Amino acid sequence: MFIGYCKGKANRKPHIVLVVSDDQGWNDVGWHNQDVLTPNMDKLAKRGVRLENHYVHPQCTPSRGAILTGKYSHRLGFQFGALGANEAKYLPESVTLLPEKLKQMGYSTHMTGKWHLGDCKKSVIPTSRGFDSFTGLLRGAQDYFTRKLFGNYDFWQNETVYRPPEDSYNTDLFTQRAVEIIEKNNPKTSPLFLSVQYTTPHFPLQVPQKFMDMYPNENNPARRRYLGMVSSLDEGVGTVADALEKSGHMDNTIFIFMSDNGGDSNFGASNVPLRGNKGELWEGGSKSVGFVYSPRFLKHKGCTHEGMMHAVDWFPTILDMAGFNKGKRRKTFGHIDGVSQWKYLKRCRGSGRNEFVYQIDDYVAKSAAIRVGDYKMILGEPRVVDFSFDPIGGFSIKLADPNSTDIRLFNLKNDPTESNNLASRLPNKVKKMKIKLDELRKDSLPTAFPVFESNEIGSPNNIVSIDWCSV
């Protein structure tokens, strides 16, 4: 099927670099807030296409699954939040992932950073799901220096536990690995797909002092650490971009940047002027900062793109960038929710969609939110869950209000801060939105409140295991 893609024309395929930050707020980039120091990202965004109507799911696992599959989280069984430690859950193995498709096209596929899509057996980790190499953590967070979460070590090279030098900082390690991959790749003969999934600025709030010193006037200690982490992320993005330039890749590269969800103000982030936080159905949970930069492929540079886009769109969009969607090849996707936005990104206007799903959870949280045109409807409790942390670093989650029957309707064009509920005044609009919701909730996979196994099962000897749910 892919004869003509793998050889001879490899140098004509673009290199694609996907950089994802973790819990970065809407107000936590320089182009939205001049007090945030992100000069490298600002430069790329200013010379590229800035995404101002770009959405993801409200938490990391659902968003990461959507990006790699083109499917909404409720079709993957990921509609209730992020995967927890020692949780026997993973991306369905029947679903083909983005790197697997790109490998079929002759791409070299590499990942560094955070996976967070399942780790309880070898067949569900990155090197079994299409990536030629993986360096990073399999779970959702960890100490940036010890690489432990709840006392369990989690850092890997491919399928092997890896222990970097003591006191090395994770953000730097991910950047160094990305540069190493770029420098080893031949830009003229080997098309590269590089996924750099930073954990920054996700808690715990840890960063070298030099980055905190960049914010001497910030009096909130959590905010100061958080902003330092954002600036350390920016340094990493700049280093990766410099490596692409020096190695001869950049003139044929498409560089994509986004956050996996909104920021969490409890840990120093800001989504101002949007309402809400990470994990919530408000705009602050799902509206994601982002840009696309490419010296060769973008017709309009330095523009703001207002076209509606969702995380599920990256799967067909990136394949379109790589040339996969030519002819009838797109039919080999099976059912996906994403639509290619590549032609709209290139001309910096328009969109291939008029609706999307924030989240649909009919099983646990009993809440949902969708967007159709300018209107957004939320059914149930927007907060979804309440988190609490104990003094020794553990945490617990409980449902905020699964019995809520509240209906909220907002016109986001006129009311971007979601302060004016129109549900009682526009009953016909609510009725139409409910019909659309019923259409979108079809083919949901069941989910349940998470069950966390003991360390003896999921992390024996305080090391994350990749061989404990193989049934």
N, C-alpha and C positions, 0 to 999 in steps of 0.2 A: 504493500500500500504506500510505503514511504520512499520508494525508489526515486532518486532525484533530490531528496532532501538531505540524505546523510552524507553524500560525497559530492565533490565538485562545486557545489554551491554553498558550502558551509560558511564561507567568508561573507556571504551576502545576508545571512540571517543575523539579526541584531543580537547583541549580548543583552541580557535582561537582568537587572539587579533590583531585587525587592527588599527594601529595608522597612522593618516594622518596629516601632517603639511600643512601650508597654505602659498603659495607664497615663498617657500624656494628654493633658487637658487642652480644651479648645483655646484657652487663653495663655497657653504655655509654649508659644513659638514667637519669634521676633516679629513676624509679619502681622500678628494679631495684637502683640503687646510689646512696645518698645523697651520695656524694662527687662524683658527676657533676652538673654544674650545667646543668640543662635546664628552667628554670622555665616557659617558654612551652609546651613540649611536655607537661610535667607537668600544667599546668593543663588543657589540652585533654583529655589522657588521663583525668584525674581526673573530668572532667565528661562524658566519653563512655564508650565501650566499649573496654576494654583487651584486646588480642589476646594471649593467653598460650599458644596452641597453634597458632600461625600459622607456616607453612613456605613456603620458596621453594626454588629450585635453588641449588647451592653456589657459583655464580659469576654475574656480572652479565648477560652476554648471554643465557644460558638463562632466567634469571628475567624479564628484561625482555620477551623473546619470549613467555613463558608468560602474563604479565599482559595483553599486547595481543592475544593470539590465543585464549586458553583451552586451549592445547595444551601437553602435556609437551614438553620439549626434544628428546627422541629422535624425535618426530614432525615436528620442524622442521629436523633435521640439525644441531642445536646441542648435542648431548649431550656433546661433548668441549670443555669450557671456553669461555672468552670469546674473542671476535674479536680478532685482533692487528692491528697496523699493516700496511697494504698487503696485507691478506688479501681475496681476491676472493670474499667470501661474504656472504650477506644473508638476511633473512627471505624465505621463498618468496613470490613475487609473486602466486601463486594464492590465498593465504590472505587473507581479509578481516580487517582490524584493527579494534580497538575504536573509535578515532576515526572511522573510515569509517562504522560503524554509527550512531554518535551524530550525525554530520553528516546522515545520512538522516532523523533524527528532529528536525532543526531546531536542533541544538546548534551553537554557536560553539566551535571546538576549537583550542586553542593549547598549545604546548609550549615550555618553556625548560629548558636544562640538557643532560644527556648522553643521546645517542641509542644508540650502540653496537650497532646492529642491521644494519649494512651501509652502505657509503658509496661503492662503486666505480662507481656510475652514478646518474644523477639520479632514475630511476624508483623507487629504493629508499630515498630519504631522507625525512624526516618530512613535508614538504609534498607529497610524492607518495603518501603513505600515510595521508592523512586529516586531517592537521593544517592549519588555516588559516594558521598562522604557526609559525616555529621560530627560536629564538635560542639558540645554544650550540655544543657540540662534537659532531662526528659519531662520533668514536672514543672509546676507553675511559678515557683519563686525559690529563693534561697539567699543565705548570707553571701554577699558579693566577694568576700575574702576566703571564708572557710568552705564555701560551696555545700553547706548543709541546710536542711530545712527540718525543724523539729528533731534535730540530732542525727538525721539521716543524710549521708553523702550522696550527691547526685551530679556527677560530671563525667562526660563520656567522649571518647573518640570512637566513632562507629559503634560497635557492640561491646567495647571494652571500657571498663572504668579507667578514667584518666585523672592523674593528679598533677596539675600545673604547679609551678614554683609557689612556695608559700608567700602569702601577702600580695600575690598578683590579684588584680581587680578584674572582675568578670567582663565589664564593658571593654576594657583594653584587650582581654583575651579574644573576644569575639571579633574585634577590629583586626587584631594581628592575624587571626586565622583567615579572615576575608582577604586581607592583603596577600597572604601566602598563596591562596587559591588563584587570585588574579595574576600574580607574578609567574605562577607555574603554567598558566593557560596560554596557548598560542592564539592571539586575537584574530589571526588571519585564517586559521584552519579549524578552530574549535569554538563553535558557538557556546556561550556560557550562560547558564541560569544560576545565579547566586542569590540565595535567600539569607539575609542577615536579620535575625530575630532578636533584637536587643531586649534585655529585661528592664533596662532603664526607661523611665524613672519609677518603676514599681517598687513598693516597699519590700524589704527594710530600707530605710533612708540612710544609705551609706555612700560616701563619695570622698575621694582624696581632698585634702584641705584646700589645695590651690583653686579648686572649682567653687568651694564655698566662699573663698576670699573675693570672688568676682562680684559678690552681692553684700558689700559691707553695710548697706543701708536697709537691708531686710531684717526686721526685728523679730519676726516669727521664726523660731528655730527650725520647725518642720518645713516651713516654706523655703527657708534659706538652703537647707539640705536638698530639698526637692529641686530647686532651681539649679543648684550646683550639679545635680545629676543630669538635668536637661542639658546643661552646657557641656558635660562630659560626653553625653550622647552626640552633641553637635560636633565635638572634636573628632569622635569616631567617624561620623558621616563625612567630615572633611577629609580625613585620612583615606577612607575608602575611595572617595572621588579623586583624590590626588593619585592614588595607585592606578586607577583606571586611566587617567591621563598619561602618566609616565610609562605605562606598559603598552600604550597604543590601542586600548579598548574603547575609550570614551567616545571617539568620533562615530562609533557604530553601536553605541549603548543606549538603552532606554532605562532610566533610573527612576524607580518608583519609591516614594516614601509615604508612610501613613502610620497612624496609631491604631492599636487593636481595639480600643474602646475609649470612652471619655476618662477624665481624671477623677481621682478620689480626693475630695477636699479634706477628708480626715487624715490624709497623709501628704498635705502640702500642695495639692494640685488646685487649679482654678479652671472652671469652665465658663466663667463670665463672658458674655451676658446670659448664657444658657442656663436653664433650670435643671437641677439634679446632678447626680453623680454616676460614676461607674456602677454597673449592676442594676440601674434603675431604668424605667421606661420613658423617663423624661429625656429631652433633647441632649442634655449634658452627658447622658450615659452612652449615646450612640453616634453623635456627630463627631466625625474624625478629621483631624488636621491631615493634610496631605498635599503632595505635588507630584508632577511627572516632569522629568527633565530629559531632553535628548537633543544634541546638536544637529543631528541628521533628520529626524523623523517628524518633528513638530513644525507645523506651518506657521503657527502664531506663538511667538515666544514672549514671555513677560506678560501673560494675560491671566485673568481670573475666570475660571470656568464655573458657571452656575448650574450646569446640567446635573440632574439628579443621578446619583450613582450609589451602588451598594456593594458591600464586600463580595457578594456572590458574583458580581460582574467581573471580578479580576480573573477568574478561571477562563472564561471565553475571551476576555480582552487580551490577556497575555498570550493565549494561543493564537489569536488573531495577529498580534504583533509578530509572532514567530512564523506566520504564514500557514497555520494549520487550517484555518477556516475557508480556504480556497476550495471552490468546487463543492462537492457534497460531503466533504469530510466531517463537517459539523454534526451530521446525523449520527456519527459514531459515539457522540457524547452520551446517548441515552437522555433521560429527562434531567434537565438542570433548570435552576431558577434564574441563573445569570444571563445577561445579554452582553454582547460585545459593545464596548463604548469607545473602541479605538478610533473610529472615524470622527466621533464627536470630540474626543480629546485632541486629535490632530488639528481640527479647525476651531477648537475652543468655544464651541457653542452647541446647544442641543443635547439630547439624551435619547437613549434607546429604551427608556422606561418612564412610566408615569406613576408607579406605585411600588411599594416594597414593604417588607415585614421587619419590624423592630424585633419582635419576639412573639411566639405563640406557644403557650404552655397550657394544655388542657388537662395535664395529668397531676402536677404538683402545685405550682403557684396559682393555677386557675386564673391566669391573666393573659392579656394579649395587647399588642399595639401594632397598628398598620398605618401606612401613609398612602393616600390617593390624591394626586394633584397637590393642591395647597393644604388639604385637610389631613389632620391626624386624629385618630381615635384610639383611646386607651380604655380597655375594659378591665376592671379589677383594680388591685392595689399597685400603683406605679413603682413602689419601693422594692417589691418582690420578696426580698429577704432582709433580715437584720443580722449583722455580724457582731460578735463580741469576742474580745481577746482577754486572756488571763495573764497574770504577771509572769508566768514562766514560758510564755511564747505560744501557748496553744490557742485555739479559737473554737467557737461554736457558731452554728447558723440555725436560724429558725425562720419559718415563714412569717412574713409581715402580716398578711391578712388574706388567706386563701378563700375566705368566705365573702369577700367584698364583691358587690354587684354594681359598683359605681361605674358610670359612663362619663368619659370626658372627651370633648370634641374641640379641637382648636384649628383655626386658620393660621398656619404658620407664616404665611406671607404677611399678614397683618399683625400677627401676634407671635413673634418668634420666641418670646420668653414664656409662652404657655400660661398666661395669667387670666385669660377670659374664656371660661368654659361655655361653649355654644350648644351643648347637647340638648338642653330643654327648649332652646329657641329654634333649633333646626332638626326636628324629629325625622323628617324625610331623609335628610342627609345621613343621620345615624342609621336609619333603616337600610339605606343603600350601602353604607360602609359595613354593616353587619353581613349583608349578602356577600360582599367582596371577601370579608374575613372567612366566611364559610367556604368559599372557593379556595382560598389560600391555605386553609388548615388541612386540606385533603392530603392523604399520604403521610400523615404524621407518624413517626415511630414512637412507641411508648417509652416513657422514662419514669423514674421513681426517685424519691428522696435518697440522696447519696448514702451508701454504706461504706464505711472506711474500715478496712481490715487492720489487724494488729501489725506492728512492725515485724513480729516473728514470721508473718506470712508475706507481707509486701516489701519489707526492708530488713531482711535478716542480717545480723551483724552490723546494723545501722548503715547499710549500703543499699540503695534502691536496687531491686531485683527486676530483671526482664524475663523471668521464667517462673511465674507463680500462678497464672490463670490459664495455662495451656491445657485446654480440655478438648 
